Each structure stands twice: as C-alpha cells, then as structure tokens.
Amino acid sequence: MSTGISRRQGVLAGLLAVIAPFTVAAAPYRATGHQGLPLGSAGLPQTRTVQQIAPGVSLTTIVRGRVSPADHWTVDVAVPTGAVPPTLDPDTPQSVLGSQANADAIAAKLTAAGYAPTVSEQDSPAFRGFAGGPQGYVVRVGAFADQPSATALAGTLAKLGYATSTLYTGMDSTQSDGPWVLHELVIDPHQFKGSVEESHGGTMTGRRTTSQLATTAGALAAVNGGFFVISPGDGTPGESAGMVVENGKVLRESTDGRITAILRDGGRRLQFAELTTRLTVSVDGTRHTIQGLNRPAGLIRDCGHPGDQPTSKPLMDVTCTNANESVMLTPEFGAAPPAGPGEQAVIDRSGRVVSLGARDGAAVPAGDSVLQSIGTEASWLSGALKVGQQVSLQTRVTDEHGRPVTFGPHDSVVNGGPQLLEGGHQAIAPVADGIAHPGDPSYFYGWGIRRNPRTVIGKDAQGRVVLLEADGREPGYSQGLTLEEEAKALRSLGVVAAMNLDGGGSSAMYVGNGLVSRPSDATGERPVGDAVVVVPAAASTGG
C-alpha cells in the first residue's frame, strides 16, 4: 500500500508543477445565454478566474454580488410544532417554523417581557411532488451588526425558557445581493486520461477529510462525497448513508428510490438513477435474503429499506431501525464487527464458515467477512449455518424502471440527493428524496429553502463531468445557495443533469495541494465519509 501511495504522490507532484502557468486573470463572467449567474438582481459585480489543472481538467472560480446593508444578525425563537426531531448532526436544521397562532402567542409573551419581536411567513417554491407556498411562521428578535451580540441575546432568551438560535438574514432565500463564491471543476473525458471515481480511502468506516482522501488517492482534485454517519448512535462513523460501488463492487446497499450518481468507465460516462438493491446469501446452494451491507444490523441511516421503522421511504438525517436483520460485513468494512445481541458467522476469504457465535465485537482476521443477524434473523443464522459450509453473497441492483443495473471493474457509485437537473430542466423532488419531513416544515425550510454550502456532481451537454462547490454560511464572503438557486446556477453553466452531494459543513473542494473552498465549520475542514476524486492516469484505479 505505501509503495502505491508514494508512486501516486510522485505522479501528482509532477503534474502540479505545470498548473501555475495556466492561471488566467480575473475577468467579467459571461455565461452562455445569461449575463452572469442568475443569482440576485441584474447588474451585480461578478468575476471569473480560470485555471487549467491538467489537460482536460479546469477550475473556474466565480465571485458574484455584494453585501446588502439590510442584512444583519438576529435571533430565531422556535415555534413549537410537536414534531419529533431527527437524529442530530451538525447540519440538522433548527426547528423554528410553526403555525401563525403559536407564533403570535410567543411574540405576545416576548412583547410583554419588553422585547420587539417580528412574526413573518416563510414560503417555498414549488418542486416535483411538493406544492410549495407558505410553510409556516418564524419569530425573530433583534437586529445586530455582529454575531456575538445576537448570541448574547439568544442566551438571555434561553434563560427565560425559549429555544433560540442565531441567524444571518443574508442566508434567507429572499435576500438578493449575495455575495456568492462558487468553484467549478470541469473534466473532459475526451482529453483527460485519468479517472473520476468515488473513494472511501481504503475502508468503508472511519472519517477523513476530503483533503486526506484526495492525498491518499493521489488525486489532482476532489470534492466531498455523499451522506454518511457521524454519530455512533446512528451506525459506524464514516459509513455511507446510501449506495456505494467501488471498482465495480457493491459495498453498501442503496437507499431505495433515492438518486445516485454512477461514474462509468472511470467517469467517462456519468449517469443518474434511482437504484434499488436486493441482497441474498447462498448457503450450500440455498438462497436467503439479507437486509444490509457494511453497516450495523438494525440501524439504517436515512432509511429507505423494506421493514424500516418508522418508514421504508428515504428520510434525510433520520436513523431508522429494524429489529430483524442480517447484514454482511465485507473486508472493506475496515473495523471490528459491531457488538450486541444476536448471532454471527465468520467467513474466510474462500467463502467457508470458520466460526459461529455471539456478536461479541471481536476483531476477525484480515480478509474475512462477517454475517451478523439480529431478532428473527438470528434464529435463522444459528439454525441454517454450520462450520465448514460455503457461503456467498449475491447483489441485484435495479433502476427506477425495474431494469437490472450491472457494474464493470472501472465503475463507481456515490450517493446523494436530491436530484437537481434532468434533461436540462429542474428535477428537485424533496419528498421523494426524503428532504421534506412529514409534519416538520422546519427541516426542509432550513435544508432546502434557506442558503447553505452545497456540493454538486453533474454533466454538461458535451458529456463533461462538472463538480461544483458553493461556499456558504460566511457573511460578507459567501452566503451559499438554496436548492432552487443551485439548479438555476447549474443550468446557466451549461449543466444538463446533476445531483446534490453532501453539503453544509461537509462541503469542500481540493485542488492541487490544498483546499480552494472555505469550509463553514468553525473547526475547519470536516472529516467525511467519502469523496469524488479526480485521479491522473498513472495513479488511477478506475480508468
């Protein structure tokens, strides 16, 4: 492994030496068919800087807009809705929206206490399967030039029993001046001889920054990948929350019905499909359906599987459960098997069962797999498997039309959502992709209607892969994008099909030997689950 990494890093160093001469000075941006990006009002200042990273790989940085004097820091006071909050991660939106009656009641109490709250209705655009329109009401208090002043008021109101959060109004969808900073990587498969592929960095578990994943892969460039587990209560940190394929091998089952990006032939062909995975194991020729791959039995991040509770449909940032599951952990899992109630079988690399017993969490020999079962599935395992038997795993993947989907040795898959563009038209479906939570309008309001950092994978009409990262949550520098703005910006850049990757504090773009983006987490670049890496030919595993 170390020899391979050193070779890739040597190749990368040689390529980086030729990047600097290709830098092009900033110039006014001219997008085909549009005077600048369709963000904010007409006439906003905008510049465009281009770098040629390698033959067939270019980086364009677009800066647009200006700070509006009306933007300020304020305090959101949560309006009770009775919705059950999702399992938390750092980007889970605060629950702030409620009915007008509840909002007015809170505002009346705040007014009686000597404050001057405002109550405003929040709207959403219409999307596929989502009517849009009024989503609920927010209560806000104060207008400050800096965040510490808003934080101080939020603390005071919290002591009075209110649930509060600070907010910069420039991240509201109604604000129009920006500023915005976007980084666009374009990879032309007709000129670039390397590959564009998904990478976990060697194991399906463990969190690494996009920079670390890029360095390990010997990549010229990279962006953060799909959704993943952060908290141990939701699974194994670093495991993907959705479909993963590397080098043609399925390593994590799909979130059924959710969009995925398929990088064919090392990224020379990019496809998007709503994939469904069905897994079976053969025990001496007899097949048995199992539920999962490379995750703890019973915990399904983002849901989307038959038998999941509370829903078998995709539901973003929610961890569903299933009391009766069998899950296969392949050697790529990269961590000790999870411990807990149930049974397991250790299977050597030849497919032979070498031991049976409880899920004790003990490490297994390198190259071995582990089949773990809980609930009624544990009874099946203890009754059906014997030491010495042959066990093999079969995966069947189908698309939204029920057609079989197969993968070649240079294919990879990264999860994400929602879909943004299809055939050059907006294709956002927040309900189908699990972004709109039933009974909790605050979630989609915070996740999709307000501005956030975003990362995108897409393709243009020429078949070029486009990786876009929009910085956000940095007042005065870059506000981020709403989902609608994201789709409009992509269309203006000539993208015809696109899917959202993980965003928020996970959004990052690495080029050359470091980040070109500015992560929004106060602690800096966030460790993530996987990345989409642009790898030169001599270092590529996928093309």
C-alpha positions in Angstrom: 0.0 0.0 0.0 2.7 2.5 0.9 4.6 1.9 -2.3 1.5 2.6 -4.3 0.7 5.8 -2.5 4.3 7.0 -2.9 4.1 6.3 -6.7 0.8 8.2 -7.0 2.1 11.2 -5.0 5.2 11.3 -7.3 3.0 11.4 -10.3 0.8 14.1 -8.7 3.9 16.2 -7.8 5.0 16.2 -11.4 1.6 17.3 -12.7 1.2 20.1 -10.1 4.4 21.7 -11.3 2.7 22.7 -14.6 -0.5 24.1 -13.1 0.6 27.6 -12.2 1.4 28.9 -15.7 -2.2 28.2 -16.8 -3.8 30.7 -14.4 -5.9 33.3 -16.2 -6.6 36.7 -14.7 -10.0 37.6 -13.3 -12.4 38.9 -15.9 -16.1 39.7 -16.1 -18.1 36.5 -16.4 -20.1 35.8 -19.5 -22.3 32.6 -19.3 -23.9 31.4 -22.5 -27.3 32.8 -22.8 -27.1 34.8 -19.5 -25.3 37.9 -18.3 -23.6 36.3 -15.3 -25.0 33.8 -12.9 -28.8 34.0 -12.3 -28.2 34.9 -8.6 -29.6 38.1 -7.2 -30.5 41.2 -9.2 -29.2 42.2 -12.6 -26.0 44.2 -12.7 -24.3 42.7 -9.6 -20.5 42.7 -9.9 -19.1 39.3 -11.0 -15.6 38.0 -11.8 -14.4 34.7 -13.2 -10.9 33.2 -12.7 -9.8 30.1 -14.7 -7.0 27.6 -14.0 -6.1 24.7 -16.3 -5.3 22.0 -13.8 -4.3 19.3 -16.3 -5.2 18.5 -20.0 -9.0 18.2 -19.9 -9.4 19.5 -16.3 -10.1 23.1 -15.5 -11.1 25.1 -12.4 -13.3 28.2 -12.6 -13.9 30.4 -9.5 -16.8 32.7 -9.8 -17.4 35.6 -7.3 -20.7 37.4 -7.6 -22.6 40.0 -5.6 -22.1 42.3 -2.7 -23.1 42.7 1.0 -26.5 44.2 1.4 -26.7 47.0 4.0 -30.1 45.5 5.1 -28.5 42.1 6.2 -28.0 41.6 9.9 -27.7 39.1 12.7 -30.9 38.2 14.5 -32.3 35.6 16.9 -34.8 32.9 15.8 -37.2 31.8 18.6 -38.5 28.3 18.0 -42.3 28.0 17.5 -43.5 24.6 19.0 -44.9 22.2 16.4 -44.9 18.9 18.2 -42.7 17.3 15.5 -40.2 14.7 16.6 -36.7 16.0 15.8 -34.5 13.8 13.6 -31.3 12.3 14.9 -29.0 15.3 15.2 -25.8 16.0 13.2 -24.0 19.4 12.9 -26.1 20.4 9.9 -29.6 19.4 11.1 -31.8 22.5 10.8 -33.2 24.0 13.9 -36.9 23.6 14.5 -38.2 27.2 14.2 -41.3 27.2 12.0 -44.8 26.9 13.4 -48.4 28.0 13.0 -49.4 31.6 13.0 -51.4 31.2 16.2 -48.4 29.7 18.0 -46.0 32.3 16.6 -48.3 35.2 17.6 -48.6 33.7 21.1 -44.8 33.6 21.5 -44.5 37.1 20.1 -47.1 38.4 22.6 -45.1 36.9 25.5 -41.9 38.4 24.2 -43.5 41.8 23.8 -44.8 41.7 27.3 -41.3 41.0 28.5 -40.0 44.2 26.8 -38.8 42.8 23.5 -39.8 43.8 20.0 -40.3 40.5 18.1 -41.4 40.2 14.5 -43.6 37.4 13.0 -43.2 36.6 9.3 -44.5 33.9 7.0 -41.9 31.8 5.2 -42.7 30.5 1.7 -41.2 27.8 -0.6 -41.0 27.4 -4.4 -42.9 24.5 -5.8 -41.0 21.4 -6.7 -41.8 17.9 -8.0 -44.3 16.4 -5.7 -44.1 19.4 -3.4 -46.7 22.2 -3.7 -44.6 24.9 -2.2 -46.3 28.1 -0.9 -46.5 29.0 2.8 -44.5 26.7 5.1 -45.1 28.3 8.5 -44.2 31.4 10.6 -41.0 32.4 12.3 -40.5 34.7 15.3 -37.3 36.8 15.3 -35.9 39.3 17.8 -33.2 41.9 17.3 -31.0 43.3 14.5 -27.3 43.2 15.1 -24.2 44.0 13.1 -22.3 41.1 14.6 -22.9 37.5 15.7 -21.7 37.9 19.4 -24.4 40.5 20.1 -27.1 38.1 18.7 -25.6 35.2 20.7 -25.8 37.2 23.9 -29.5 37.9 23.3 -30.1 34.3 22.4 -28.5 33.3 25.7 -30.7 35.7 27.6 -33.9 34.4 25.9 -32.8 30.8 26.5 -32.7 31.5 30.3 -36.3 32.6 30.0 -37.2 29.2 28.6 -37.2 29.9 24.8 -35.4 27.7 22.3 -33.2 30.0 20.3 -30.6 30.1 17.5 -28.7 32.9 15.9 -29.2 33.6 12.2 -27.8 35.9 9.5 -30.6 37.2 7.3 -28.4 37.1 4.2 -29.0 33.3 4.2 -32.7 33.8 3.8 -34.0 33.0 0.3 -35.5 36.4 0.0 -32.1 38.2 0.2 -30.8 39.0 -3.3 -27.4 40.7 -3.3 -25.1 37.9 -2.1 -22.1 37.7 -2.1 -21.5 34.2 -3.6 -18.3 32.3 -4.2 -18.5 29.2 -6.4 -15.8 26.8 -7.6 -16.4 24.7 -10.7 -14.3 21.8 -11.8 -14.9 20.6 -15.4 -13.4 17.3 -16.5 -13.4 16.5 -20.2 -13.2 12.7 -20.7 -12.0 13.2 -24.3 -8.9 15.0 -23.1 -8.3 13.8 -19.5 -6.6 10.4 -19.4 -7.2 9.7 -15.8 -10.5 8.9 -13.9 -13.2 10.4 -11.8 -14.3 8.0 -9.1 -15.8 7.6 -5.6 -13.3 6.8 -2.9 -13.6 5.9 0.8 -9.8 5.8 1.3 -9.4 2.1 1.9 -12.2 1.3 4.4 -15.9 1.9 4.5 -15.7 3.2 8.1 -13.7 5.9 9.6 -13.9 9.6 8.8 -11.3 11.5 6.8 -11.2 15.0 5.3 -11.7 15.5 1.6 -8.0 16.7 1.5 -6.9 13.4 3.2 -8.9 11.3 0.8 -7.5 13.2 -2.2 -3.9 12.8 -1.0 -4.4 9.1 -0.4 -5.8 8.6 -3.9 -3.0 10.7 -5.5 -5.8 13.0 -6.8 -5.4 16.2 -8.8 -8.7 17.4 -7.3 -11.6 16.2 -5.2 -14.9 17.2 -3.6 -16.6 15.7 -0.7 -18.9 12.8 -1.5 -22.3 11.6 -0.3 -24.1 11.4 3.0 -22.5 9.5 5.9 -22.8 8.6 9.5 -21.4 11.0 12.1 -22.7 9.7 15.5 -22.1 6.2 16.8 -25.8 6.1 17.8 -26.6 6.2 14.0 -24.2 3.5 12.9 -20.5 3.3 12.4 -18.9 6.7 11.9 -17.8 7.2 8.3 -20.1 4.6 6.8 -22.1 5.8 3.9 -25.8 6.5 4.2 -26.7 5.1 0.8 -25.3 3.3 -2.2 -21.6 2.8 -2.7 -19.8 1.0 -5.5 -16.0 0.9 -5.9 -14.1 -0.8 -8.7 -17.4 -2.4 -9.8 -18.1 -4.0 -6.3 -21.2 -3.1 -4.4 -20.1 -2.1 -0.9 -23.2 -0.5 0.6 -26.8 -1.1 -0.3 -29.0 1.7 -1.7 -31.4 4.0 0.0 -34.2 2.6 -2.2 -35.7 5.2 -4.6 -33.1 7.8 -3.9 -31.0 9.3 -6.7 -27.4 8.1 -7.1 -24.5 9.1 -9.5 -22.9 6.3 -11.5 -19.4 7.0 -12.7 -18.9 4.6 -15.6 -15.5 3.7 -17.1 -13.7 5.9 -14.6 -16.0 8.8 -15.0 -16.0 8.9 -18.8 -19.8 8.4 -18.7 -21.8 9.9 -15.8 -25.3 8.5 -15.3 -28.0 9.2 -12.6 -30.5 6.6 -11.5 -32.8 5.8 -8.6 -31.3 2.4 -7.6 -32.7 -0.4 -5.5 -30.6 -3.2 -4.1 -31.6 -6.7 -3.1 -29.0 -8.9 -1.3 -29.0 -12.7 -0.8 -26.6 -15.2 0.6 -26.2 -18.7 -0.7 -25.6 -21.4 1.9 -24.6 -24.6 0.2 -26.8 -23.5 -2.7 -29.8 -22.4 -0.7 -30.5 -18.7 -1.0 -31.7 -16.4 1.8 -32.5 -12.7 1.6 -30.5 -10.4 3.9 -31.0 -6.7 4.5 -27.7 -4.8 4.7 -24.1 -4.5 3.7 -21.3 -2.9 5.7 -23.3 -1.3 8.4 -24.5 -2.4 11.9 -27.6 -4.6 11.8 -30.7 -2.7 12.9 -29.5 0.8 12.1 -30.3 2.3 8.7 -29.2 5.9 8.3 -31.6 7.9 6.0 -34.0 4.9 6.0 -35.2 3.6 2.6 -35.4 -0.2 3.1 -38.3 -2.6 3.4 -39.2 -3.2 7.0 -37.6 0.0 8.3 -39.3 1.9 11.1 -40.8 4.5 11.2 -40.7 4.5 7.4 -39.4 2.4 4.5 -39.1 5.6 2.4 -36.0 7.8 2.3 -35.9 10.3 5.2 -32.8 12.6 5.4 -30.9 12.7 8.7 -33.2 10.1 10.4 -31.9 6.8 11.5 -34.5 4.1 11.0 -34.4 0.7 12.8 -35.3 -2.9 12.0 -35.3 -5.5 14.8 -34.9 -8.4 12.4 -31.9 -8.1 10.1 -29.0 -9.9 8.6 -26.0 -7.7 7.4 -22.9 -8.8 5.7 -19.6 -7.0 6.7 -17.0 -7.5 3.9 -13.3 -7.0 4.4 -13.7 -3.4 3.1 -15.7 -2.6 6.3 -12.4 -1.9 8.0 -13.5 -2.0 11.6 -14.2 -4.6 14.3 -17.7 -6.1 13.8 -20.3 -4.3 15.9 -21.2 -6.0 19.2 -24.7 -6.6 20.6 -27.5 -9.1 20.8 -27.7 -11.6 18.0 -25.5 -14.2 16.2 -22.7 -14.0 13.7 -20.8 -16.2 11.3 -17.1 -15.5 10.4 -16.4 -16.4 6.8 -12.9 -16.7 5.4 -11.8 -15.4 2.0 -12.6 -18.7 0.4 -16.3 -18.4 1.5 -16.1 -21.1 4.2 -17.7 -20.6 7.6 -14.9 -20.8 10.1 -16.8 -19.9 13.3 -20.2 -19.3 14.8 -21.2 -17.4 17.9 -22.5 -14.2 19.5 -21.9 -10.7 18.2 -19.1 -10.1 20.6 -17.3 -7.3 18.8 -14.0 -9.2 18.5 -11.8 -8.4 15.5 -11.6 -11.0 12.8 -8.6 -12.0 10.5 -7.8 -9.6 7.7 -9.7 -10.6 4.5 -12.5 -12.4 6.4 -16.2 -11.4 6.2 -18.8 -11.5 9.0 -22.5 -12.2 8.6 -24.4 -10.7 11.6 -28.0 -11.3 12.4 -30.5 -9.9 15.0 -34.1 -10.8 16.0 -35.7 -13.5 14.0 -32.8 -13.4 11.6 -30.5 -14.5 14.4 -32.6 -17.7 14.8 -32.3 -18.3 11.0 -28.5 -17.9 11.2 -28.0 -20.2 14.1 -30.2 -22.9 12.5 -29.0 -22.7 8.9 -25.3 -22.2 9.1 -22.6 -24.7 10.2 -18.9 -24.5 10.4 -17.3 -25.7 7.1 -20.3 -24.6 4.9 -19.8 -22.4 1.9 -21.4 -19.0 1.9 -21.5 -16.5 -0.9 -23.1 -13.0 -1.3 -25.2 -12.0 -4.4 -26.3 -8.5 -5.1 -29.0 -7.5 -7.5 -29.4 -3.8 -8.4 -32.3 -2.4 -10.5 -33.1 1.2 -11.6 -36.4 3.1 -11.3 -37.8 1.2 -14.2 -37.0 -2.2 -12.7 -34.2 -2.8 -15.2 -31.1 -4.7 -14.0 -28.0 -2.5 -13.4 -24.6 -4.0 -13.5 -21.1 -2.6 -12.9 -17.8 -3.1 -14.6 -14.4 -3.0 -12.9 -13.9 0.7 -13.6 -17.4 1.8 -12.4 -18.1 3.5 -9.1 -21.2 5.0 -7.4 -21.7 7.8 -5.0 -24.9 8.5 -3.1 -26.6 11.9 -2.7 -29.8 13.8 -3.2 -31.9 15.5 -4.2 -31.6 15.3 -8.0 -31.3 18.9 -9.3 -31.5 18.7 -13.1 -32.6 16.1 -15.6 -32.6 16.8 -19.3 -31.6 20.4 -18.7 -34.7 21.0 -16.6 -35.1 21.4 -12.8 -35.9 18.0 -11.3 -35.9 18.6 -7.5 -38.2 16.2 -5.7 -37.8 16.9 -1.9 -40.5 14.4 -0.8 -39.3 11.5 -2.9 -35.7 12.2 -1.8 -36.6 12.4 1.9 -35.6 16.1 2.3 -39.1 17.3 3.2 -40.1 15.7 6.5 -43.8 15.0 7.1 -45.1 17.1 10.0 -41.9 19.1 10.3 -41.8 22.1 7.9 -38.7 23.4 9.6 -36.5 20.7 8.3 -36.9 21.5 4.6 -37.0 25.2 5.3 -33.6 25.0 6.8 -32.1 22.4 4.5 -33.5 23.4 1.1 -35.2 26.8 1.2 -32.5 28.7 3.1 -29.0 29.2 1.8 -26.3 26.6 2.7 -22.9 25.5 1.4 -23.5 23.0 -1.4 -21.6 20.4 -3.4 -22.8 19.0 -6.8 -21.9 16.4 -9.3 -23.3 16.8 -12.8 -22.6 16.7 -16.5 -23.0 19.1 -19.4 -24.3 18.5 -22.9 -20.8 17.6 -24.1 -20.6 14.8 -21.6 -18.1 16.5 -19.4 -18.2 15.9 -15.6 -18.9 19.0 -13.6 -18.1 19.2 -9.8 -19.4 22.4 -8.3 -18.8 23.6 -4.7 -20.5 26.8 -3.3 -19.1 28.2 -0.1 -21.6 29.4 2.4 -22.6 30.4 5.9 -19.8 33.1 5.8 -21.4 36.6 6.0 -19.5 39.1 3.9 -17.8 36.3 1.9 -20.3 33.8 0.6 -23.9 33.1 1.6 -24.4 29.7 0.0 -27.3 28.6 -2.3 -30.9 27.5 -1.9 -31.7 24.3 -3.8 -33.6 26.4 -6.4 -30.6 28.7 -6.8 -28.3 25.7 -7.1 -30.3 24.3 -10.0 -30.5 27.7 -11.8 -26.8 28.3 -11.4 -26.0 24.9 -12.9 -28.3 25.5 -15.9 -26.6 28.8 -16.6 -23.2 27.0 -16.6 -24.5 24.5 -19.2 -25.1 21.6 -16.9 -28.0 19.3 -18.1 -28.1 16.7 -15.3 -27.0 17.0 -11.7 -27.3 15.6 -8.2 -26.7 17.2 -4.9 -23.9 15.7 -2.8 -23.5 16.2 0.9 -23.2 19.9 1.8 -23.2 22.2 4.8 -20.0 21.8 6.8 -19.1 18.8 4.7 -18.7 20.9 1.5 -15.1 21.1 0.4 -13.1 21.2 -2.8 -9.4 20.2 -3.0 -7.3 21.2 -6.0 -3.5 20.7 -6.5 -2.2 20.5 -2.9 -4.9 22.1 -0.8 -8.4 23.4 -0.4 -9.7 26.1 -2.7 -13.0 26.3 -0.8 -13.6 27.7 2.7 -15.3 25.2 5.0 -18.1 26.6 7.1 -17.3 24.6 10.3 -15.6 26.7 13.0 -13.1 23.8 13.5 -12.1 23.8 9.8 -12.4 21.0 7.2 -14.8 18.4 8.4 -13.9 14.7 8.2 -16.4 13.0 5.9 -17.2 9.5 4.7 -16.1 9.6 1.1 -15.0 11.8 -1.8 -15.3 12.1 -5.6 -11.6 12.2 -6.7 -10.1 13.2 -10.0 -7.1 10.9 -10.4 -4.3 11.1 -13.1 -3.9 8.0 -15.3 -0.8 6.7 -13.6 -2.5 6.7 -10.2 -6.0 5.7 -11.2 -7.6 2.5 -10.1 -10.7 3.2 -12.1 -9.7 4.1 -15.6 
